[in-house]
Amino acid sequence: VMVEVLELDGSVRTGLTAAACTPLRGDSLRHVVEWSSDGLRKSQMPQELLVRGELLLRFVMRGARLFSFRVAAPERL
């Protein structure tokens, strides 16, 4: 499973693409989505997206099923 963050117009947010996402594997209720860009890892969602509450996510899955997901600030993980 890979996750990408979309802008409100449906375009993919720069640096938060499925291609830059570290794939989530296995059953877990505590996976943390991470993206890498320019060799650097970003382990959290940009705070302004969480504060505004305007968040569109696309889950890219192959041979997987999604039971649930939760978006939380890093200190609440």
Disulfide bonds with the S-S distance in Angstrom:
none
